[in-house]
Amino acid sequence: MGNLLDSVIEAHGGLARWRSVTDFVTDIDVRGTLCELSGRRGMVPQSRLLFSLRDQRGVILLPNDGGRIMTDPDRISLFDSHGVELASQLRPRHTLLLKGVGAEWDVLQTAHFMATVIRQIAAGPFLYSMPGFSTEELSPWIEGNEVWRALKVSYPPDLEVPFRSQVAYYGKDGLLRRIRSNSEVQGGLNLVEDVTAYDQSNGILVASSREVFSCEPSGTRSSKGSLAQIQLMDYFFAD
């Protein structure tokens, strides 16, 4: 059957193309009840994200000239439209873990959470080939009349993400069908992201539209309605 990670990277555009791009720019639209958990109502306005594909640095441009949020691995800061720093926070993932389940997130913590999620959407599966990641193919998953190959991905301990591992499910065409994760910063909430649309930009395929559901620890999706819808719009990779 061949190496799963190699085949899905090739299906998404190949490593050579990926290595020729350095940055990603996108508009985002995130909706749903997940945004209202722990008091995070309206946590994600329609914003524009610009971030590096090689590290954890990025910029979130808030709508209506609402300023910007700068992120890097150890710090996140909010600036007004004139460039004046209004607030900053060190180790945002650590502060989320300390808050515990049910505590409200402030604007910097919610921005950190969404920036990491969007980066995974844009960079996967190429991200999994970077130093510090480890992958393991699991038993196939049967969903309806399809058989999906499953790849467990373990993240480097120094990467600022809401989870430490995920399981990605791929169809016969090598494209992503679902991501399953356990969100440590949300009290161990088991989630799946089902892909609802794919698009291509600069020769790279991106699962640009997703719907989020709760799930059982086994990965079986809840029969309840979706918790969130995530959409990337007008995006491109920069060389």
N, CA, C and O of each residue as an XYZ file, in Angstrom:
956
protein
N       0.816     -1.213      0.000
C       0.000      0.000      0.000
C       0.848      1.260      0.000
O       0.375      2.327     -0.390
N       2.104      1.146      0.436
C       2.989      2.286      0.443
C       2.828      3.127      1.690
O       1.872      2.965      2.449
N       3.784      4.033      1.894
C       3.759      4.909      3.059
C       2.600      5.898      2.952
O       2.484      6.624      1.965
N       1.751      5.922      3.968
C       0.550      6.747      3.910
C       0.892      8.234      3.860
O       0.330      8.968      3.047
N       1.805      8.686      4.717
C       2.135     10.109      4.734
C       2.696     10.550      3.385
O       2.331     11.615      2.888
N       3.566      9.757      2.792
C       4.134     10.108      1.488
C       3.042     10.237      0.427
O       3.066     11.158     -0.390
N       2.093      9.313      0.447
C       1.047      9.325     -0.585
C       0.102     10.510     -0.419
O      -0.325     11.097     -1.413
N      -0.232     10.872      0.816
C      -1.162     11.997      0.987
C      -0.463     13.338      0.715
O      -1.091     14.278      0.228
N       0.819     13.422      1.027
C       1.562     14.637      0.683
C       1.595     14.820     -0.831
O       1.423     15.933     -1.328
N       1.813     13.739     -1.555
C       1.823     13.811     -3.013
C       0.452     14.212     -3.544
O       0.355     14.995     -4.489
N      -0.616     13.674     -2.937
C      -1.973     14.003     -3.382
C      -2.317     15.467     -3.155
O      -3.172     16.019     -3.847
N      -1.656     16.101     -2.190
C      -1.949     17.497     -1.868
C      -1.026     18.486     -2.600
O      -1.118     19.694     -2.381
N      -0.160     17.990     -3.446
C       0.677     18.887     -4.245
C       2.148     18.542     -4.251
O       2.895     19.017     -5.107
N       2.580     17.711     -3.296
C       3.966     17.259     -3.270
C       4.885     18.150     -2.458
O       4.648     19.350     -2.320
N       5.941     17.546     -1.920
C       6.874     18.277     -1.062
C       7.626     19.371     -1.809
O       7.904     20.430     -1.245
N       7.954     19.122     -3.067
C       8.707     20.128     -3.820
C       7.916     21.430     -3.909
O       8.470     22.513     -3.718
N       6.624     21.322     -4.197
C       5.796     22.535     -4.264
C       5.672     23.175     -2.895
O       5.748     24.398     -2.772
N       5.481     22.365     -1.867
C       5.341     22.878     -0.505
C       6.586     23.637     -0.070
O       6.484     24.693      0.553
N       7.741     23.113     -0.389
C       8.989     23.748      0.031
C       9.249     25.062     -0.691
O      10.116     25.834     -0.282
N       8.508     25.321     -1.759
C       8.702     26.573     -2.503
C       7.854     27.714     -1.955
O       8.020     28.858     -2.379
N       6.929     27.420     -1.001
C       6.101     28.467     -0.420
C       6.525     28.714      1.027
O       7.044     27.819      1.693
N       6.300     29.923      1.499
C       6.786     30.297      2.829
C       5.700     30.813      3.763
O       5.823     30.693      4.982
N       4.634     31.388      3.200
C       3.608     32.035      4.016
C       2.221     31.703      3.487
O       2.057     31.249      2.355
N       1.224     31.943      4.339
C      -0.162     31.668      3.979
C      -1.032     32.839      4.420
O      -0.878     33.360      5.524
N      -1.945     33.244      3.545
C      -2.865     34.354      3.831
C      -4.288     33.876      3.567
O      -4.558     33.267      2.532
N      -5.194     34.150      4.494
C      -6.569     33.720      4.302
C      -7.546     34.590      5.083
O      -7.197     35.147      6.124
N      -8.769     34.705      4.578
C      -9.886     35.208      5.372
C     -10.554     34.003      6.023
O     -10.596     32.925      5.431
N     -11.072     34.173      7.227
C     -11.727     33.062      7.908
C     -13.142     33.439      8.310
O     -13.454     34.603      8.561
N     -13.981     32.425      8.361
C     -15.340     32.578      8.878
C     -15.617     31.361      9.753
O     -15.678     30.239      9.250
N     -15.783     31.570     11.053
C     -16.022     30.485     12.000
C     -17.331     30.745     12.721
O     -17.537     31.817     13.289
N     -18.220     29.751     12.695
C     -19.527     29.917     13.312
C     -19.886     28.665     14.092
O     -19.270     27.615     13.913
N     -20.906     28.782     14.976
C     -21.432     27.618     15.657
C     -21.360     27.695     17.164
O     -20.763     28.615     17.724
N     -21.974     26.719     17.821
C     -22.080     26.729     19.276
C     -20.746     26.497     19.969
O     -20.593     26.870     21.132
N     -19.778     25.892     19.289
C     -18.463     25.705     19.910
C     -17.861     27.040     20.308
O     -17.102     27.127     21.273
N     -18.203     28.074     19.563
C     -17.703     29.407     19.853
C     -18.322     29.995     21.109
O     -17.871     31.037     21.585
N     -19.341     29.354     21.654
C     -20.013     29.871     22.832
C     -19.691     29.081     24.092
O     -20.150     29.439     25.177
N     -18.908     28.008     23.965
C     -18.507     27.256     25.148
C     -17.605     28.107     26.027
O     -16.861     28.952     25.528
N     -17.669     27.889     27.308
C     -16.819     28.595     28.273
C     -16.906     30.116     28.139
O     -15.942     30.829     28.420
N     -18.059     30.599     27.711
C     -18.244     32.048     27.637
C     -17.584     32.697     26.440
O     -17.423     33.917     26.416
N     -17.195     31.909     25.441
C     -16.455     32.488     24.314
C     -17.403     32.912     23.187
O     -17.117     32.655     22.018
N     -18.496     33.539     23.511
C     -19.458     33.954     22.495
C     -18.810     34.964     21.547
O     -18.189     35.937     21.975
N     -18.972     34.706     20.256
C     -18.398     35.618     19.268
C     -16.889     35.633     19.309
O     -16.270     36.666     19.055
N     -16.277     34.481     19.632
C     -14.828     34.456     19.830
C     -14.053     34.737     18.559
O     -12.906     35.180     18.619
N     -14.660     34.487     17.415
C     -13.921     34.625     16.165
C     -14.716     35.460     15.175
O     -15.591     34.926     14.494
N     -14.441     36.740     15.076
C     -15.068     37.527     14.019
C     -14.450     37.129     12.679
O     -13.436     36.432     12.639
N     -15.055     37.566     11.605
C     -14.453     37.336     10.295
C     -13.174     38.166     10.229
O     -13.216     39.395     10.262
N     -12.058     37.490     10.137
C     -10.755     38.145     10.208
C      -9.873     37.673      9.064
O     -10.212     36.734      8.343
N      -8.745     38.336      8.912
C      -7.738     37.942      7.919
C      -6.490     37.491      8.659
O      -6.000     38.187      9.549
N      -5.982     36.333      8.291
C      -4.807     35.771      8.935
C      -3.643     35.725      7.952
O      -3.814     35.370      6.786
N      -2.465     36.088      8.436
C      -1.227     35.968      7.678
C      -0.224     35.264      8.586
O       0.056     35.754      9.680
N       0.315     34.145      8.163
C       1.275     33.482      9.042
C       2.311     32.683      8.260
O       2.108     32.284      7.113
N       3.422     32.473      8.940
C       4.531     31.724      8.364
C       4.226     30.236      8.396
O       3.626     29.737      9.348
N       4.638     29.533      7.355
C       4.471     28.085      7.297
C       5.633     27.342      7.924
O       5.596     26.118      8.047
N       6.661     28.066      8.320
C       7.865     27.426      8.862
C       8.031     27.616     10.359
O       8.855     26.941     10.976
N       7.268     28.516     10.953
C       7.318     28.697     12.406
C       5.929     29.095     12.877
O       4.970     28.993     12.111
N       5.800     29.542     14.102
C       4.489     29.834     14.668
C       4.206     31.343     14.745
O       3.451     31.798     15.604
N       4.809     32.089     13.858
C       4.588     33.530     13.851
C       3.489     33.904     12.866
O       3.385     33.335     11.779
N       2.664     34.882     13.274
C       1.584     35.282     12.392
C       0.938     36.574     12.839
O       1.258     37.126     13.892
N       0.012     37.047     12.001
C      -0.732     38.280     12.262
C      -2.203     38.011     11.979
O      -2.550     37.399     10.969
N      -3.068     38.478     12.886
C      -4.511     38.440     12.674
C      -4.985     39.874     12.529
O      -4.848     40.672     13.456
N      -5.545     40.208     11.366
C      -6.082     41.545     11.127
C      -7.567     41.529     11.469
O      -8.352     40.837     10.821
N      -7.945     42.288     12.481
C      -9.328     42.312     12.935
C     -10.172     43.190     12.012
O      -9.664     44.159     11.449
N     -11.461     42.860     11.853
C     -12.305     43.604     10.908
C     -12.620     45.007     11.400
O     -12.426     45.343     12.568
N     -13.108     45.806     10.477
C     -13.545     47.173     10.788
C     -12.438     48.007     11.418
O     -12.680     48.796     12.332
N     -11.208     47.819     10.911
C     -10.059     48.580     11.407
C      -9.897     48.409     12.919
O      -9.570     49.354     13.638
N     -10.136     47.171     13.384
C     -10.097     46.900     14.815
C      -8.730     46.569     15.365
O      -8.614     46.101     16.498
N      -7.683     46.806     14.575
C      -6.335     46.532     15.047
C      -5.836     45.181     14.586
O      -6.385     44.595     13.653
N      -4.800     44.688     15.234
C      -4.211     43.413     14.839
C      -3.698     42.662     16.069
O      -3.448     43.246     17.122
N      -3.555     41.373     15.900
C      -2.999     40.511     16.945
C      -1.766     39.837     16.367
O      -1.827     39.221     15.303
N      -0.656     39.954     17.065
C       0.613     39.352     16.634
C       0.869     38.107     17.474
O       0.744     38.138     18.698
N       1.228     37.015     16.812
C       1.503     35.768     17.526
C       2.913     35.276     17.207
O       3.393     35.400     16.080
N       3.558     34.719     18.217
C       4.795     33.976     18.016
C       4.789     32.840     19.035
O       3.859     32.772     19.839
N       5.783     31.941     19.042
C       5.692     30.761     19.900
C       5.513     31.049     21.381
O       4.913     30.237     22.084
N       6.007     32.166     21.877
C       5.980     32.405     23.318
C       5.130     33.589     23.741
O       4.970     33.834     24.937
N       4.579     34.331     22.783
C       3.897     35.571     23.160
C       2.828     35.910     22.133
O       2.983     35.641     20.942
N       1.743     36.503     22.611
C       0.703     36.994     21.731
C       0.301     38.386     22.207
O       0.136     38.602     23.407
N       0.141     39.336     21.283
C      -0.091     40.736     21.649
C      -1.196     41.338     20.793
O      -1.341     41.013     19.615
N      -1.974     42.225     21.413
C      -3.047     42.951     20.741
C      -2.638     44.403     20.558
O      -2.221     45.057     21.514
N      -2.755     44.917     19.327
C      -2.428     46.301     19.001
C      -3.664     46.983     18.433
O      -4.477     46.345     17.764
N      -3.805     48.273     18.696
C      -4.911     49.007     18.084
C      -4.540     49.401     16.661
O      -3.454     49.072     16.184
N      -5.437     50.100     15.990
C      -5.222     50.444     14.582
C      -4.067     51.408     14.367
O      -3.624     51.597     13.233
N      -3.564     52.029     15.453
C      -2.429     52.948     15.359
C      -1.110     52.283     15.767
O      -0.072     52.943     15.817
N      -1.150     50.982     16.059
C       0.059     50.274     16.424
C       0.414     50.324     17.891
O       1.513     49.921     18.272
N      -0.495     50.814     18.729
C      -0.241     50.879     20.171
C      -0.614     49.539     20.806
O      -1.719     49.037     20.600
N       0.299     48.967     21.570
C       0.032     47.681     22.214
C      -0.954     47.869     23.366
O      -0.730     48.677     24.268
N      -2.056     47.102     23.317
C      -3.099     47.200     24.330
C      -2.994     46.100     25.377
O      -3.352     46.307     26.536
N      -2.504     44.932     24.972
C      -2.394     43.799     25.897
C      -1.448     42.779     25.303
O      -1.272     42.711     24.087
N      -0.839     41.987     26.172
C       0.029     40.908     25.710
C      -0.030     39.767     26.717
O      -0.467     39.935     27.856
N       0.422     38.606     26.264
C       0.363     37.424     27.120
C       1.490     36.472     26.729
O       1.721     36.221     25.547
N       2.182     35.951     27.728
C       3.216     34.962     27.501
C       2.616     33.561     27.602
O       1.684     33.329     28.373
N       3.151     32.644     26.829
C       2.756     31.235     26.878
C       1.235     31.079     26.900
O       0.692     30.576     27.884
N       0.538     31.492     25.850
C      -0.929     31.471     25.862
C      -1.528     30.077     26.053
O      -2.560     29.936     26.710
N      -0.895     29.049     25.489
C      -1.438     27.694     25.683
C      -1.396     27.318     27.156
O      -2.334     26.709     27.671
N      -0.320     27.674     27.831
C      -0.184     27.353     29.255
C      -1.273     28.047     30.066
O      -1.822     27.459     30.997
N      -1.589     29.287     29.721
C      -2.632     29.999     30.473
C      -4.000     29.364     30.249
O      -4.839     29.378     31.150
N      -4.237     28.809     29.067
C      -5.504     28.127     28.812
C      -5.623     26.865     29.651
O      -6.691     26.568     30.185
N      -4.534     26.127     29.768
C      -4.550     24.917     30.586
C      -4.800     25.245     32.057
O      -5.470     24.491     32.762
N      -4.260     26.368     32.512
C      -4.441     26.769     33.906
C      -5.877     27.225     34.186
O      -6.367     27.089     35.307
N      -6.543     27.762     33.174
C      -7.891     28.297     33.385
C      -8.885     27.213     33.775
O      -9.762     27.435     34.609
N      -8.743     26.045     33.171
C      -9.673     24.968     33.475
C     -10.954     25.047     32.668
O     -11.220     26.027     31.973
N     -11.743     23.982     32.782
C     -12.981     23.879     32.017
C     -14.004     24.885     32.539
O     -14.171     25.041     33.748
N     -14.688     25.569     31.613
C     -15.754     26.476     31.989
C     -15.327     27.912     32.185
O     -16.176     28.799     32.274
N     -14.026     28.165     32.256
C     -13.548     29.533     32.444
C     -13.605     30.293     31.120
O     -13.413     29.716     30.050
N     -13.869     31.578     31.211
C     -13.930     32.397     30.004
C     -12.533     32.651     29.451
O     -11.569     32.794     30.204
N     -12.437     32.706     28.125
C     -11.191     33.044     27.460
C     -11.235     34.511     27.066
O     -12.280     35.030     26.673
N     -10.081     35.178     27.175
C     -10.027     36.556     26.704
C      -9.684     36.572     25.217
O      -9.493     35.522     24.604
N      -9.607     37.770     24.645
C      -9.426     37.891     23.201
C      -8.098     37.292     22.753
O      -8.026     36.726     21.662
N      -7.044     37.399     23.562
C      -5.753     36.849     23.164
C      -5.766     35.324     23.190
O      -5.196     34.680     22.310
N      -6.412     34.752     24.191
C      -6.465     33.296     24.272
C      -7.310     32.693     23.149
O      -6.946     31.667     22.575
N      -8.439     33.336     22.841
C      -9.257     32.830     21.744
C      -8.531     32.996     20.407
O      -8.626     32.128     19.539
N      -7.819     34.086     20.241
C      -7.062     34.306     19.006
C      -5.956     33.264     18.864
O      -5.728     32.744     17.772
N      -5.274     32.961     19.958
C      -4.228     31.931     19.933
C      -4.817     30.586     19.521
O      -4.253     29.884     18.681
N      -5.950     30.234     20.116
C      -6.587     28.958     19.805
C      -6.927     28.859     18.325
O      -6.607     27.860     17.680
N      -7.579     29.895     17.779
C      -8.001     29.824     16.393
C      -6.827     29.904     15.429
O      -6.858     29.279     14.369
N      -5.798     30.658     15.778
C      -4.623     30.735     14.902
C      -3.963     29.372     14.757
O      -3.532     29.004     13.664
N      -3.881     28.617     15.858
C      -3.268     27.289     15.782
C      -4.140     26.339     14.970
O      -3.620     25.523     14.210
N      -5.452     26.434     15.120
C      -6.356     25.565     14.365
C      -6.262     25.858     12.867
O      -6.170     24.934     12.060
N      -6.283     27.132     12.497
C      -6.226     27.491     11.077
C      -4.887     27.091     10.469
O      -4.825     26.677      9.311
N      -3.824     27.215     11.244
C      -2.513     26.810     10.722
C      -2.488     25.311     10.411
O      -1.903     24.894      9.411
N      -3.122     24.501     11.265
C      -3.162     23.062     11.001
C      -3.945     22.767      9.727
O      -3.587     21.870      8.964
N      -5.020     23.531      9.501
C      -5.826     23.326      8.297
C      -5.004     23.645      7.046
O      -5.039     22.900      6.066
N      -4.276     24.741      7.086
C      -3.515     25.161      5.904
C      -2.293     24.291      5.647
O      -1.954     24.015      4.496
N      -1.637     23.860      6.710
C      -0.330     23.214      6.558
C      -0.376     21.692      6.514
O       0.567     21.066      6.029
N      -1.447     21.088      7.007
C      -1.515     19.634      6.968
C      -1.785     19.137      5.552
O      -2.524     19.790      4.815
N      -1.200     17.979      5.137
C      -0.361     17.063      5.905
C       1.141     17.372      5.837
O       1.951     16.642      6.408
N       1.511     18.454      5.137
C       2.927     18.786      4.994
C       3.568     19.026      6.367
O       4.734     18.697      6.589
N       2.792     19.597      7.268
C       3.289     19.870      8.610
C       3.835     18.614      9.277
O       4.808     18.674     10.028
N       3.199     17.472      8.995
C       3.573     16.230      9.670
C       4.954     15.725      9.270
O       5.522     14.864      9.942
N       5.495     16.259      8.177
C       6.821     15.829      7.723
C       7.944     16.655      8.335
O       9.120     16.383      8.093
N       7.585     17.665      9.130
C       8.592     18.547      9.707
C       9.255     17.909     10.914
O       8.687     16.992     11.506
N      10.458     18.374     11.302
C      11.189     17.790     12.426
C      10.365     17.816     13.712
O       9.679     18.796     14.006
N      10.444     16.725     14.471
C       9.759     16.635     15.756
C       8.432     15.912     15.699
O       7.932     15.461     16.730
N       7.843     15.790     14.501
C       6.587     15.058     14.357
C       6.868     13.558     14.207
O       7.898     13.160     13.663
N       5.948     12.748     14.692
C       6.031     11.312     14.440
C       4.658     10.825     13.990
O       3.634     11.328     14.452
N       4.639      9.847     13.088
C       3.386      9.341     12.535
C       3.351      7.820     12.599
O       4.384      7.151     12.566
N       2.143      7.296     12.689
C       1.938      5.850     12.740
C       0.615      5.535     12.066
O      -0.414      6.115     12.413
N       0.634      4.614     11.098
C      -0.619      4.233     10.462
C      -1.377      3.263     11.352
O      -0.818      2.278     11.835
N      -2.650      3.550     11.561
C      -3.517      2.707     12.376
C      -4.375      1.818     11.478
O      -4.265      1.866     10.253
N      -5.216      1.021     12.091
C      -6.122      0.161     11.327
C      -7.085      1.023     10.516
O      -7.460      2.109     10.957
N      -7.488      0.554      9.340
C      -8.425      1.332      8.522
C      -9.737      1.583      9.259
O     -10.130      0.825     10.145
N     -10.406      2.673      8.867
C     -11.686      3.057      9.461
C     -12.762      2.948      8.388
O     -12.592      3.458      7.280
N     -13.867      2.285      8.714
C     -14.974      2.147      7.768
C     -16.024      3.199      8.079
O     -16.535      3.266      9.197
N     -16.342      4.012      7.095
C     -17.344      5.069      7.250
C     -18.307      4.971      6.069
O     -17.956      5.317      4.941
N     -19.537      4.491      6.343
C     -20.483      4.279      5.262
C     -19.964      3.213      4.310
O     -19.655      2.094      4.719
N     -19.872      3.574      3.030
C     -19.358      2.626      2.036
C     -17.902      2.907      1.676
O     -17.404      2.400      0.670
N     -17.217      3.710      2.487
C     -15.808      4.025      2.234
C     -14.910      3.397      3.288
O     -15.309      3.205      4.436
N     -13.698      3.084      2.876
C     -12.657      2.633      3.806
C     -11.573      3.706      3.819
O     -10.975      4.005      2.786
N     -11.324      4.283      4.994
C     -10.343      5.347      5.142
C      -9.086      4.812      5.804
O      -9.156      4.034      6.756
N      -7.943      5.230      5.296
C      -6.683      4.934      5.993
C      -6.479      5.977      7.093
O      -6.759      7.162      6.912
N      -5.988      5.505      8.225
C      -5.895      6.369      9.414
C      -4.434      6.579      9.798
O      -3.653      5.630      9.869
N      -4.080      7.838     10.043
C      -2.708      8.198     10.396
C      -2.717      8.918     11.741
O      -3.296      9.997     11.868
N      -2.075      8.322     12.744
C      -1.923      8.999     14.030
C      -0.708      9.918     13.954
O       0.374      9.495     13.548
N      -0.892     11.170     14.345
C       0.164     12.175     14.282
C       0.438     12.686     15.686
O      -0.465     13.181     16.359
N       1.694     12.567     16.129
C       2.098     13.099     17.436
C       2.912     14.363     17.212
O       3.831     14.383     16.394
N       2.567     15.424     17.949
C       3.163     16.744     17.758
C       4.373     16.945     18.677
O       4.433     16.358     19.757
N       5.330     17.765     18.255
C       6.479     18.079     19.122
C       6.009     18.764     20.397
O       5.052     19.536     20.356
N       6.660     18.501     21.532
C       6.213     19.081     22.806
C       6.321     20.601     22.860
O       5.628     21.237     23.654
N       7.182     21.199     22.024
C       7.359     22.651     22.073
C       6.420     23.398     21.125
O       6.492     24.623     21.031
N       5.548     22.686     20.427
C       4.631     23.331     19.497
C       3.383     23.787     20.245
O       2.776     23.009     20.981
N       3.001     25.058     20.055
C       1.862     25.638     20.772
C       0.560     25.281     20.071
O       0.047     26.057     19.264
N       0.025     24.098     20.383
C      -1.231     23.637     19.790
C      -2.167     23.157     20.895
O      -1.705     22.831     21.988
N      -3.490     23.106     20.628
C      -4.439     22.701     21.668
C      -4.411     21.209     21.982
O      -5.047     20.769     22.939
N      -3.677     20.420     21.182
C      -3.673     18.974     21.314
C      -2.246     18.475     21.157
O      -1.387     19.201     20.657
N      -1.991     17.265     21.571
C      -0.659     16.688     21.418
C      -0.633     15.596     20.365
O       0.439     15.183     19.924
N      -1.806     15.125     19.959
C      -1.865     14.140     18.882
C      -3.219     14.248     18.186
O      -4.188     14.754     18.753
N      -3.263     13.774     16.972
C      -4.493     13.720     16.185
C      -4.496     12.435     15.375
O      -3.455     11.807     15.180
N      -5.677     12.051     14.905
C      -5.787     10.981     13.924
C      -6.423     11.573     12.681
O      -7.517     12.136     12.737
N      -5.728     11.441     11.553
C      -6.224     11.956     10.277
C      -6.665     10.781      9.413
O      -5.957      9.779      9.309
N      -7.838     10.908      8.792
C      -8.406      9.837      7.974
C      -8.427     10.278      6.516
O      -8.895     11.370      6.194
N      -7.911      9.413      5.630
C      -7.774      9.752      4.216
C      -8.490      8.729      3.336
O      -8.479      7.531      3.616
N      -9.115      9.231      2.262
C      -9.784      8.362      1.302
C      -8.818      7.750      0.308
O      -7.608      7.960      0.388
N      -9.369      6.983     -0.638
C      -8.550      6.306     -1.646
C      -7.780      7.295     -2.503
O      -6.727      6.965     -3.047
N      -8.307      8.516     -2.623
C      -7.654      9.537     -3.430
C      -6.534     10.257     -2.686
O      -5.882     11.135     -3.251
N      -6.300      9.891     -1.412
C      -5.249     10.526     -0.624
C      -5.669     11.829      0.027
O      -4.855     12.481      0.681
N      -6.923     12.223     -0.139
C      -7.395     13.477      0.435
C      -8.062     13.245      1.793
O      -8.628     12.185      2.064
N      -7.973     14.267      2.625
C      -8.468     14.185      3.995
C      -9.990     14.098      4.029
O     -10.688     14.827      3.323
N     -10.484     13.196      4.861
C     -11.918     13.083      5.105
C     -12.293     13.613      6.491
O     -13.336     14.242      6.666
N     -11.421     13.346      7.477
C     -11.759     13.688      8.866
C     -10.482     13.809      9.689
O      -9.483     13.139      9.424
N     -10.539     14.689     10.703
C      -9.498     14.793     11.731
C     -10.158     14.519     13.078
O     -11.212     15.078     13.383
N      -9.542     13.667     13.877
C     -10.037     13.412     15.238
C      -8.988     13.866     16.236
O      -7.808     13.549     16.090
N      -9.419     14.615     17.260
C      -8.464     15.111     18.247
C      -9.116     15.209     19.614
O     -10.339     15.180     19.751
N      -8.263     15.326     20.617
C      -8.680     15.543     21.995
C      -8.102     16.877     22.419
O      -6.885     17.020     22.541
N      -8.974     17.865     22.648
C      -8.517     19.219     22.942
C      -8.210     19.377     24.420
O      -9.114     19.451     25.252
N      -6.925     19.427     24.735
C      -6.508     19.558     26.131
C      -6.969     20.869     26.734
O      -7.304     20.917     27.918
N      -6.993     21.934     25.947
C      -7.346     23.245     26.487
C      -8.858     23.411     26.648
O      -9.321     24.433     27.153
N      -9.626     22.407     26.220
C     -11.076     22.425     26.413
C     -11.506     21.264     27.298
O     -12.589     20.704     27.134
N     -10.630     20.914     28.247
C     -10.975     19.882     29.209
C     -11.018     18.480     28.648
O     -11.749     17.632     29.162
N     -10.248     18.216     27.601
C     -10.223     16.874     27.030
C     -11.413     16.566     26.137
O     -11.792     15.403     25.994
N     -12.005     17.584     25.537
C     -13.156     17.397     24.660
C     -12.734     16.635     23.405
O     -11.782     17.025     22.729
N     -13.445     15.549     23.096
C     -13.174     14.754     21.901
C     -13.931     15.345     20.719
O     -15.153     15.492     20.767
N     -13.202     15.681     19.661
C     -13.782     16.365     18.511
C     -13.378     15.691     17.212
O     -12.308     15.091     17.113
N     -14.251     15.798     16.214
C     -13.869     15.443     14.850
C     -14.185     16.624     13.945
O     -15.170     17.334     14.147
N     -13.338     16.822     12.947
C     -13.562     17.827     11.911
C     -13.784     17.087     10.601
O     -12.863     16.446     10.094
N     -14.975     17.162     10.052
C     -15.276     16.537      8.773
C     -15.069     17.547      7.645
O     -15.571     18.670      7.703
N     -14.333     17.138      6.635
C     -14.060     18.014      5.496
C     -15.297     18.104      4.608
O     -15.874     17.084      4.230
N     -15.696     19.319      4.279
C     -16.870     19.529      3.426
C     -16.515     20.152      2.079
O     -17.365     20.208      1.191
N     -15.283     20.621      1.906
C     -14.871     21.184      0.612
C     -13.354     21.223      0.518
O     -12.654     21.420      1.511
N     -12.862     21.028     -0.709
C     -11.445     21.163     -1.029
C     -11.277     22.231     -2.089
O     -12.127     22.383     -2.966
N     -10.183     22.972     -2.009
C      -9.832     23.937     -3.045
C      -8.330     23.864     -3.294
O      -7.580     23.302     -2.496
N      -7.902     24.444     -4.418
C      -6.488     24.449     -4.763
C      -5.987     25.878     -4.887
O      -6.667     26.744     -5.438
N      -4.788     26.113     -4.366
C      -4.149     27.414     -4.514
C      -2.654     27.203     -4.699
O      -2.024     26.489     -3.920
N      -2.094     27.813     -5.713
C      -0.658     27.717     -5.983
C      -0.181     26.266     -6.087
O       0.937     25.941     -5.688
N      -1.036     25.404     -6.626
C      -0.657     24.008     -6.804
C      -0.769     23.157     -5.559
O      -0.325     22.009     -5.565
N      -1.351     23.682     -4.486
C      -1.498     22.951     -3.223
C      -2.980     22.826     -2.893
O      -3.717     23.811     -2.942
N      -3.417     21.606     -2.554
C      -4.802     21.371     -2.183
C      -4.991     21.608     -0.693
O      -4.158     21.210      0.121
N      -6.108     22.267     -0.340
C      -6.402     22.588      1.050
C      -7.848     22.189      1.360
O      -8.768     22.510      0.607
N      -8.030     21.485      2.480
C      -9.381     21.151      2.951
C      -9.966     22.402      3.596
O      -9.914     22.565      4.815
N     -10.519     23.279      2.774
C     -10.791     24.658      3.168
C     -12.101     24.860      3.914
O     -12.333     25.937      4.462
N     -12.957     23.857      3.946
C     -14.224     23.978      4.662
C     -14.424     22.731      5.514
O     -14.299     21.606      5.030
N     -14.740     22.949      6.801
C     -14.871     21.826      7.735
C     -16.044     22.050      8.672
O     -16.446     23.183      8.937
N     -16.588     20.933      9.171
C     -17.655     20.987     10.153
C     -17.185     20.189     11.369
O     -16.669     19.081     11.227
N     -17.364     20.752     12.556
C     -16.837     20.167     13.784
C     -17.973     19.534     14.584
O     -19.033     20.130     14.774
N     -17.717     18.300     15.051
C     -18.687     17.562     15.860
C     -17.994     17.012     17.096
O     -16.777     16.825     17.097
N     -18.756     16.756     18.136
C     -18.222     15.978     19.247
C     -18.199     14.510     18.824
O     -18.890     14.119     17.884
N     -17.402     13.703     19.522
C     -17.315     12.292     19.168
C     -16.985     11.456     20.395
O     -16.603     11.978     21.442
N     -17.140     10.149     20.241
C     -16.740      9.214     21.279
C     -15.219      9.073     21.246
O     -14.599      9.370     20.225
N     -14.600      8.620     22.359
C     -13.144      8.414     22.337
C     -12.690      7.478     21.224
O     -11.551      7.568     20.766
N     -13.576      6.572     20.779
C     -13.234      5.648     19.695
C     -13.155      6.339     18.346
O     -12.557      5.812     17.408
N     -13.767      7.540     18.245
C     -13.787      8.262     16.980
C     -15.142      8.282     16.314
O     -15.308      8.931     15.281
N     -16.129      7.582     16.883
C     -17.475      7.595     16.314
C     -18.111      8.961     16.503
O     -18.188      9.473     17.619
N     -18.556      9.535     15.422
C     -19.113     10.889     15.459
C     -20.456     10.920     16.172
O     -21.285     10.023     16.014
N     -20.653     11.972     16.960
C     -21.918     12.146     17.666
C     -23.052     12.361     16.671
O     -22.857     12.941     15.603
N     -24.247     11.882     17.042
C     -25.418     12.084     16.195
C     -26.023     13.468     16.381
O     -26.945     13.849     15.660
N     -25.501     14.226     17.354
C     -25.989     15.577     17.576
C     -25.503     16.504     16.459
O     -24.644     16.133     15.660
N     -26.051     17.684     16.417
C     -25.690     18.631     15.374
C     -24.249     19.106     15.490
O     -23.577     18.866     16.494
N     -23.790     19.780     14.450
C     -22.404     20.240     14.435
C     -22.192     21.347     15.458
O     -23.108     22.108     15.772
N     -20.966     21.425     15.971
C     -20.589     22.433     16.951
C     -20.052     23.694     16.294
O     -20.160     24.786     16.853
N     -19.479     23.544     15.118
C     -18.888     24.712     14.456
C     -18.698     24.426     12.976
O     -18.603     23.276     12.547
N     -18.645     25.501     12.214
C     -18.285     25.432     10.796
C     -17.104     26.381     10.586
O     -17.137     27.539     11.003
N     -16.069     25.869      9.935
C     -14.852     26.640      9.693
C     -14.641     26.746      8.185
O     -14.632     25.738      7.478
N     -14.474     27.963      7.706
C     -14.271     28.157      6.269
C     -13.116     29.116      6.018
O     -13.033     30.183      6.627
N     -12.226     28.721      5.112
C     -11.141     29.574      4.655
C     -11.551     30.144      3.295
O     -12.051     29.419      2.435
N     -11.333     31.460      3.108
C     -11.793     32.119      1.887
C     -10.687     33.017      1.324
O      -9.888     33.585      2.069
N     -10.663     33.130     -0.001
C      -9.717     34.031     -0.675
C      -8.295     33.824     -0.178
O      -7.582     34.792      0.084
N      -7.886     32.591     -0.050
C      -6.564     32.317      0.513
C      -5.542     32.058     -0.591
O      -5.891     31.719     -1.722
N      -4.281     32.226     -0.232
C      -3.192     31.925     -1.166
C      -1.901     31.670     -0.397
O      -1.718     32.130      0.731
N      -1.022     30.926     -1.040
C       0.317     30.678     -0.513
C       1.285     31.642     -1.181
O       1.195     31.884     -2.384
N       2.200     32.184     -0.410
C       3.194     33.113     -0.946
C       4.527     32.422     -1.101
O       4.961     31.695     -0.207
N       5.190     32.645     -2.241
C       6.508     32.057     -2.505
C       7.591     32.850     -1.788
O       8.771     32.512     -1.886
